[in-house]
């Protein structure tokens, strides 16, 4: 059974940085394209970033381009989301997800992802 566990969230001031991690167990992470999504209270879940199984391709939401970087270390079965220049609008629960279709480019639709982590809170204070 595939499990995804996020870590590294917390409270940070506006303008600061934070890195969240997602460790995959049960299957090697190189079997999946990986994505990050986020959901703020009272809003829908939104795409943040995605990366292909080998790290060669990435995709970002317009709202985070130039500030966030997704990366992966397949040897450690881990995916990362480096978040810089954070602002209060980035406050949300961040979810890691795995997409089995490695023939596809990194995809922004949550329906394409089969496995999900439990989520981790990121709070940016003004």
N, CA, C and O atoms as a DFTB+ gen file, in Angstrom:
504 C
 N C O
     1  1       0.849      -1.195       0.000
     2  2       0.000       0.000       0.000
     3  2       0.882       1.241       0.000
     4  3       1.844       1.345       0.762
     5  1       0.537       2.162      -0.858
     6  2       1.321       3.389      -0.983
     7  2       0.880       4.380       0.086
     8  3      -0.313       4.630       0.263
     9  1       1.839       4.932       0.783
    10  2       1.549       5.966       1.777
    11  2       2.404       7.195       1.510
    12  3       3.574       7.087       1.146
    13  1       1.804       8.360       1.695
    14  2       2.494       9.621       1.525
    15  2       2.392      10.393       2.845
    16  3       1.302      10.537       3.399
    17  1       3.502      10.878       3.333
    18  2       3.520      11.601       4.596
    19  2       4.264      12.912       4.419
    20  3       5.450      12.940       4.090
    21  1       3.528      14.010       4.651
    22  2       4.120      15.338       4.535
    23  2       4.749      15.773       5.854
    24  3       4.339      15.330       6.927
    25  1       5.728      16.626       5.763
    26  2       6.354      17.211       6.953
    27  2       6.949      18.558       6.589
    28  3       7.093      18.888       5.412
    29  1       7.297      19.341       7.615
    30  2       7.985      20.596       7.386
    31  2       7.110      21.831       7.385
    32  3       7.606      22.939       7.182
    33  1       5.832      21.665       7.606
    34  2       4.951      22.824       7.651
    35  2       5.153      23.621       8.928
    36  3       6.006      23.294       9.752
    37  1       4.354      24.674       9.081
    38  2       4.445      25.485      10.284
    39  2       4.055      26.921      10.039
    40  3       3.374      27.249       9.067
    41  1       4.507      27.777      10.950
    42  2       4.191      29.202      10.912
    43  2       5.415      29.986      10.468
    44  3       6.518      29.772      10.972
    45  1       5.216      30.888       9.527
    46  2       6.310      31.713       9.021
    47  2       5.772      33.112       8.757
    48  3       4.593      33.286       8.450
    49  1       6.643      34.107       8.880
    50  2       6.223      35.478       8.603
    51  2       6.218      35.744       7.105
    52  3       6.930      35.106       6.330
    53  1       5.397      36.698       6.732
    54  2       5.344      37.101       5.324
    55  2       6.736      37.478       4.840
    56  3       7.498      38.152       5.533
    57  1       7.042      37.025       3.636
    58  2       8.363      37.260       3.077
    59  2       9.356      36.160       3.372
    60  3      10.441      36.125       2.792
    61  1       8.997      35.271       4.261
    62  2       9.875      34.185       4.652
    63  2       9.790      32.988       3.736
    64  3       9.088      33.000       2.725
    65  1      10.526      31.941       4.114
    66  2      10.598      30.726       3.321
    67  2      10.292      29.507       4.181
    68  3      10.436      29.527       5.403
    69  1       9.870      28.455       3.509
    70  2       9.564      27.200       4.178
    71  2       9.728      26.092       3.133
    72  3       9.441      26.291       1.953
    73  1      10.190      24.937       3.581
    74  2      10.233      23.779       2.694
    75  2       9.428      22.646       3.298
    76  3       9.660      22.238       4.436
    77  1       8.483      22.144       2.527
    78  2       7.710      20.978       2.934
    79  2       8.193      19.762       2.146
    80  3       8.595      19.864       0.987
    81  1       8.139      18.623       2.806
    82  2       8.612      17.382       2.218
    83  2       7.500      16.353       2.205
    84  3       6.550      16.432       2.984
    85  1       7.628      15.389       1.311
    86  2       6.664      14.296       1.210
    87  2       7.451      13.010       1.008
    88  3       8.127      12.838      -0.006
    89  1       7.359      12.118       1.970
    90  2       8.031      10.835       1.880
    91  2       7.023       9.784       1.431
    92  3       5.934       9.668       1.993
    93  1       7.400       9.029       0.418
    94  2       6.544       7.977      -0.125
    95  2       7.051       6.629       0.359
    96  3       8.251       6.356       0.321
    97  1       6.135       5.793       0.811
    98  2       6.498       4.441       1.222
    99  2       5.542       3.453       0.586
   100  3       4.450       3.823       0.155
   101  1       5.954       2.199       0.529
   102  2       5.134       1.167      -0.073
   103  2       5.486       0.885      -1.514
   104  3       5.434      -0.270      -1.939
   105  1       5.838       1.887      -2.271
   106  2       6.334       1.760      -3.633
   107  2       7.405       2.818      -3.820
   108  3       7.399       3.839      -3.133
   109  1       8.322       2.581      -4.741
   110  2       9.342       3.576      -4.999
   111  2       8.730       4.798      -5.668
   112  3       7.872       4.672      -6.542
   113  1       9.167       5.965      -5.261
   114  2       8.547       7.194      -5.754
   115  2       8.796       7.405      -7.245
   116  3       8.068       8.160      -7.891
   117  1       9.807       6.754      -7.793
   118  2      10.084       6.928      -9.218
   119  2       9.007       6.301     -10.103
   120  3       9.029       6.477     -11.321
   121  1       8.072       5.576      -9.505
   122  2       6.941       5.045     -10.253
   123  2       5.846       6.079     -10.479
   124  3       4.842       5.782     -11.127
   125  1       6.025       7.284      -9.955
   126  2       4.954       8.276      -9.979
   127  2       5.435       9.655     -10.387
   128  3       6.533      10.091     -10.041
   129  1       4.562      10.330     -11.142
   130  2       4.646      11.788     -11.176
   131  2       4.056      12.252      -9.852
   132  3       3.165      11.607      -9.299
   133  1       4.562      13.380      -9.346
   134  2       4.125      13.841      -8.040
   135  2       3.611      15.273      -8.113
   136  3       4.061      16.066      -8.939
   137  1       2.665      15.589      -7.242
   138  2       2.108      16.929      -7.235
   139  2       1.889      17.448      -5.828
   140  3       1.810      16.686      -4.864
   141  1       1.794      18.751      -5.738
   142  2       1.398      19.430      -4.501
   143  2       0.130      20.238      -4.780
   144  3       0.013      20.918      -5.800
   145  1      -0.803      20.141      -3.855
   146  2      -2.045      20.896      -3.910
   147  2      -2.217      21.594      -2.564
   148  3      -1.564      21.239      -1.583
   149  1      -3.098      22.583      -2.526
   150  2      -3.350      23.240      -1.246
   151  2      -4.818      23.625      -1.147
   152  3      -5.511      23.809      -2.147
   153  1      -5.262      23.738       0.100
   154  2      -6.654      24.102       0.350
   155  2      -6.715      25.016       1.562
   156  3      -6.310      24.644       2.664
   157  1      -7.225      26.212       1.338
   158  2      -7.443      27.160       2.414
   159  2      -8.851      26.953       2.965
   160  3      -9.706      26.411       2.265
   161  1      -9.110      27.376       4.207
   162  2     -10.440      27.179       4.801
   163  2     -11.538      27.782       3.930
   164  3     -11.434      28.927       3.489
   165  1     -12.573      27.015       3.691
   166  2     -13.714      27.505       2.944
   167  2     -13.512      27.630       1.455
   168  3     -14.350      28.195       0.752
   169  1     -12.401      27.105       0.969
   170  2     -12.139      27.203      -0.480
   171  2     -11.906      25.815      -1.060
   172  3     -11.771      24.836      -0.328
   173  1     -11.861      25.748      -2.382
   174  2     -11.610      24.467      -3.036
   175  2     -10.120      24.155      -3.041
   176  3      -9.276      25.033      -2.863
   177  1      -9.828      22.889      -3.249
   178  2      -8.442      22.471      -3.345
   179  2      -7.855      22.939      -4.664
   180  3      -8.485      22.792      -5.712
   181  1      -6.653      23.503      -4.622
   182  2      -6.028      24.080      -5.801
   183  2      -4.671      23.451      -6.090
   184  3      -3.937      23.055      -5.185
   185  1      -4.370      23.374      -7.347
   186  2      -3.068      22.874      -7.800
   187  2      -1.984      23.884      -7.440
   188  3      -2.187      25.093      -7.549
   189  1      -0.828      23.373      -7.010
   190  2       0.307      24.235      -6.717
   191  2       1.469      23.949      -7.672
   192  3       1.958      24.847      -8.357
   193  1       1.902      22.680      -7.707
   194  2       3.056      22.333      -8.537
   195  2       3.060      20.827      -8.773
   196  3       2.462      20.066      -8.012
   197  1       3.742      20.409      -9.837
   198  2       3.872      18.988     -10.136
   199  2       5.204      18.735     -10.810
   200  3       5.803      19.637     -11.396
   201  1       5.663      17.482     -10.717
   202  2       6.966      17.126     -11.268
   203  2       6.884      15.724     -11.845
   204  3       6.226      14.848     -11.284
   205  1       7.554      15.519     -12.968
   206  2       7.548      14.207     -13.601
   207  2       8.361      13.210     -12.775
   208  3       9.093      13.587     -11.859
   209  1       8.215      11.939     -13.121
   210  2       8.832      10.870     -12.329
   211  2      10.345      11.016     -12.237
   212  3      10.948      10.626     -11.237
   213  1      10.961      11.577     -13.276
   214  2      12.420      11.691     -13.286
   215  2      12.908      13.115     -13.016
   216  3      14.107      13.390     -13.070
   217  1      11.976      14.006     -12.727
   218  2      12.352      15.377     -12.428
   219  2      12.620      16.244     -13.639
   220  3      12.999      17.406     -13.494
   221  1      12.428      15.699     -14.838
   222  2      12.765      16.442     -16.050
   223  2      11.746      17.521     -16.380
   224  3      12.086      18.511     -17.028
   225  1      10.517      17.351     -15.952
   226  2       9.457      18.314     -16.260
   227  2       8.772      18.759     -14.981
   228  3       8.570      17.980     -14.049
   229  1       8.421      20.037     -14.968
   230  2       7.675      20.580     -13.832
   231  2       6.543      21.457     -14.339
   232  3       6.548      21.895     -15.490
   233  1       5.590      21.706     -13.484
   234  2       4.480      22.600     -13.800
   235  2       4.110      23.354     -12.528
   236  3       4.201      22.815     -11.425
   237  1       3.694      24.598     -12.694
   238  2       3.351      25.441     -11.543
   239  2       2.072      26.203     -11.802
   240  3       1.749      26.545     -12.939
   241  1       1.352      26.464     -10.727
   242  2       0.240      27.396     -10.786
   243  2       0.803      28.802     -10.975
   244  3       1.891      29.112     -10.489
   245  1       0.071      29.635     -11.673
   246  2       0.542      30.998     -11.923
   247  2       0.814      31.748     -10.621
   248  3       1.713      32.586     -10.551
   249  1       0.033      31.440      -9.601
   250  2       0.137      32.179      -8.340
   251  2       1.443      31.911      -7.596
   252  3       1.811      32.672      -6.701
   253  1       2.151      30.830      -7.960
   254  2       3.372      30.489      -7.230
   255  2       4.621      30.507      -8.123
   256  3       5.735      30.336      -7.627
   257  1       4.445      30.711      -9.411
   258  2       5.594      30.733     -10.319
   259  2       6.613      31.770      -9.883
   260  3       6.268      32.907      -9.560
   261  1       7.868      31.360      -9.878
   262  2       8.935      32.270      -9.491
   263  2       9.168      32.330      -7.997
   264  3      10.171      32.887      -7.549
   265  1       8.241      31.755      -7.205
   266  2       8.401      31.756      -5.749
   267  2       8.576      30.347      -5.189
   268  3       9.321      30.147      -4.230
   269  1       7.900      29.383      -5.778
   270  2       7.935      28.000      -5.299
   271  2       8.733      27.137      -6.281
   272  3       8.733      27.374      -7.489
   273  1       9.410      26.135      -5.725
   274  2      10.145      25.173      -6.549
   275  2       9.854      23.762      -6.069
   276  3      10.026      23.444      -4.892
   277  1       9.412      22.922      -6.991
   278  2       9.198      21.518      -6.676
   279  2      10.426      20.734      -7.127
   280  3      11.003      21.012      -8.178
   281  1      10.814      19.754      -6.321
   282  2      11.950      18.911      -6.679
   283  2      11.745      17.535      -6.059
   284  3      10.823      17.322      -5.272
   285  1      12.616      16.615      -6.426
   286  2      12.478      15.272      -5.888
   287  2      13.834      14.607      -5.774
   288  3      14.765      14.920      -6.516
   289  1      13.926      13.688      -4.836
   290  2      15.110      12.858      -4.665
   291  2      14.608      11.421      -4.643
   292  3      14.171      10.926      -3.605
   293  1      14.670      10.764      -5.775
   294  2      14.117       9.411      -5.863
   295  2      14.884       8.428      -4.976
   296  3      14.310       7.442      -4.512
   297  1      16.151       8.679      -4.741
   298  2      16.929       7.801      -3.868
   299  2      16.409       7.843      -2.435
   300  3      16.550       6.879      -1.683
   301  1      15.808       8.970      -2.070
   302  2      15.256       9.121      -0.725
   303  2      13.737       8.962      -0.705
   304  3      13.100       9.127       0.336
   305  1      13.163       8.639      -1.871
   306  2      11.701       8.493      -1.973
   307  2      10.971       9.727      -1.467
   308  3       9.941       9.629      -0.800
   309  1      11.521      10.889      -1.795
   310  2      11.017      12.125      -1.223
   311  2      10.820      13.189      -2.300
   312  3      11.604      13.307      -3.242
   313  1       9.752      13.954      -2.128
   314  2       9.452      15.098      -2.978
   315  2       9.421      16.333      -2.081
   316  3       8.978      16.279      -0.934
   317  1       9.902      17.446      -2.633
   318  2       9.989      18.672      -1.859
   319  2       9.222      19.813      -2.532
   320  3       9.022      19.827      -3.746
   321  1       8.807      20.757      -1.708
   322  2       8.258      22.010      -2.216
   323  2       8.929      23.136      -1.432
   324  3       8.639      23.358      -0.256
   325  1       9.827      23.835      -2.110
   326  2      10.499      24.986      -1.513
   327  2       9.650      26.219      -1.784
   328  3       9.343      26.532      -2.934
   329  1       9.275      26.912      -0.721
   330  2       8.387      28.059      -0.842
   331  2       9.106      29.304      -0.347
   332  3       9.481      29.398       0.821
   333  1       9.293      30.251      -1.245
   334  2       9.960      31.505      -0.918
   335  2       8.992      32.677      -1.080
   336  3       7.938      32.546      -1.703
   337  1       9.361      33.805      -0.519
   338  2       8.541      35.019      -0.623
   339  2       7.082      34.728      -0.269
   340  3       6.163      35.134      -0.982
   341  1       6.893      34.038       0.812
   342  2       5.536      33.652       1.210
   343  2       4.713      34.857       1.616
   344  3       5.232      35.823       2.175
   345  1       3.436      34.787       1.330
   346  2       2.500      35.822       1.744
   347  2       1.286      35.167       2.399
   348  3       1.086      33.961       2.255
   349  1       0.479      35.943       3.113
   350  2      -0.655      35.346       3.845
   351  2      -1.610      34.549       2.954
   352  3      -2.272      33.629       3.432
   353  1      -1.689      34.889       1.671
   354  2      -2.564      34.148       0.751
   355  2      -2.064      32.716       0.500
   356  3      -2.795      31.895      -0.053
   357  1      -0.838      32.418       0.899
   358  2      -0.307      31.063       0.758
   359  2      -0.712      30.170       1.932
   360  3      -0.429      28.972       1.924
   361  1      -1.364      30.739       2.930
   362  2      -1.813      29.959       4.074
   363  2      -2.843      28.914       3.639
   364  3      -3.860      29.240       3.027
   365  1      -2.556      27.659       3.966
   366  2      -3.428      26.560       3.540
   367  2      -2.893      25.252       4.108
   368  3      -1.800      25.197       4.672
   369  1      -3.681      24.214       3.948
   370  2      -3.180      22.862       4.153
   371  2      -2.599      22.400       2.825
   372  3      -3.260      22.484       1.789
   373  1      -1.383      21.920       2.855
   374  2      -0.690      21.471       1.648
   375  2      -0.696      19.943       1.586
   376  3      -0.345      19.259       2.547
   377  1      -1.105      19.437       0.431
   378  2      -1.214      18.005       0.222
   379  2      -0.250      17.539      -0.858
   380  3      -0.094      18.180      -1.897
   381  1       0.381      16.426      -0.592
   382  2       1.218      15.756      -1.568
   383  2       0.378      14.660      -2.237
   384  3      -0.447      14.023      -1.583
   385  1       0.589      14.445      -3.533
   386  2      -0.191      13.439      -4.254
   387  2       0.671      12.735      -5.297
   388  3       1.641      13.296      -5.807
   389  1       0.293      11.482      -5.604
   390  2       1.031      10.667      -6.559
   391  2       0.143      10.270      -7.730
   392  3      -1.000       9.851      -7.549
   393  1       0.693      10.410      -8.937
   394  2      -0.005      10.097     -10.193
   395  2       0.716       8.926     -10.849
   396  3       1.902       9.030     -11.164
   397  1       0.014       7.812     -11.060
   398  2       0.646       6.618     -11.618
   399  2       1.010       6.758     -13.087
   400  3       1.850       6.010     -13.589
   401  1       0.392       7.704     -13.783
   402  2       0.605       7.812     -15.219
   403  2       1.882       8.585     -15.520
   404  3       1.847       9.795     -15.747
   405  1       2.997       7.885     -15.519
   406  2       4.282       8.542     -15.754
   407  2       4.524       8.835     -17.238
   408  3       5.517       9.475     -17.587
   409  1       3.619       8.370     -18.118
   410  2       3.731       8.719     -19.535
   411  2       3.197      10.123     -19.793
   412  3       3.474      10.715     -20.836
   413  1       2.437      10.651     -18.850
   414  2       1.878      11.988     -19.014
   415  2       2.840      13.031     -18.460
   416  3       3.696      12.739     -17.626
   417  1       2.674      14.235     -18.941
   418  2       3.388      15.359     -18.342
   419  2       2.799      15.626     -16.960
   420  3       1.688      15.177     -16.679
   421  1       3.507      16.340     -16.093
   422  2       2.935      16.671     -14.783
   423  2       1.584      17.361     -14.936
   424  3       1.453      18.318     -15.699
   425  1       0.587      16.877     -14.212
   426  2      -0.788      17.296     -14.466
   427  2      -1.342      18.122     -13.321
   428  3      -1.029      17.844     -12.163
   429  1      -2.158      19.130     -13.608
   430  2      -2.682      20.032     -12.569
   431  2      -4.036      19.622     -11.989
   432  3      -4.503      20.258     -11.044
   433  1      -4.679      18.583     -12.524
   434  2      -6.003      18.226     -12.054
   435  2      -5.909      17.192     -10.952
   436  3      -5.272      16.152     -11.121
   437  1      -6.538      17.473      -9.827
   438  2      -6.457      16.569      -8.683
   439  2      -7.052      15.204      -9.000
   440  3      -6.665      14.207      -8.390
   441  1      -7.993      15.143      -9.949
   442  2      -8.627      13.869     -10.294
   443  2      -7.637      12.877     -10.900
   444  3      -7.911      11.677     -10.925
   445  1      -6.503      13.353     -11.385
   446  2      -5.503      12.482     -12.013
   447  2      -4.616      11.766     -10.990
   448  3      -3.843      10.883     -11.362
   449  1      -4.713      12.122      -9.745
   450  2      -3.813      11.594      -8.714
   451  2      -4.530      10.523      -7.892
   452  3      -5.650      10.723      -7.423
   453  1      -3.863       9.391      -7.729
   454  2      -4.488       8.245      -7.052
   455  2      -4.208       8.191      -5.558
   456  3      -5.022       7.677      -4.791
   457  1      -3.077       8.712      -5.144
   458  2      -2.697       8.595      -3.744
   459  2      -2.420       9.982      -3.159
   460  3      -1.859      10.863      -3.810
   461  1      -2.838      10.132      -1.900
   462  2      -2.744      11.429      -1.249
   463  2      -2.175      11.306       0.154
   464  3      -2.384      10.303       0.836
   465  1      -1.451      12.340       0.578
   466  2      -1.035      12.435       1.956
   467  2      -2.140      13.037       2.805
   468  3      -3.197      13.415       2.299
   469  1      -1.886      13.117       4.080
   470  2      -2.901      13.610       5.013
   471  2      -2.936      15.133       5.063
   472  3      -3.877      15.724       5.593
   473  1      -1.919      15.754       4.515
   474  2      -1.871      17.214       4.489
   475  2      -1.091      17.786       5.657
   476  3      -0.978      17.174       6.719
   477  1      -0.557      18.978       5.430
   478  2       0.190      19.651       6.482
   479  2      -0.103      21.146       6.415
   480  3      -0.204      21.728       5.335
   481  1      -0.237      21.754       7.592
   482  2      -0.613      23.159       7.664
   483  2       0.590      24.057       7.439
   484  3       1.659      23.863       8.017
   485  1       0.381      25.046       6.580
   486  2       1.342      26.133       6.392
   487  2       0.604      27.431       6.668
   488  3      -0.411      27.720       6.034
   489  1       1.107      28.205       7.602
   490  2       0.473      29.465       7.976
   491  2       1.479      30.598       7.818
   492  3       2.586      30.552       8.353
   493  1       1.065      31.612       7.070
   494  2       1.925      32.771       6.840
   495  2       1.290      33.966       7.520
   496  3       0.167      34.348       7.191
   497  1       2.004      34.559       8.468
   498  2       1.473      35.703       9.194
   499  2       1.917      37.003       8.533
   500  3       3.001      37.090       7.957
   501  1       1.058      38.002       8.630
   502  2       1.360      39.302       8.002
   503  2       2.131      40.196       8.943
   504  3       2.470      41.324       8.585
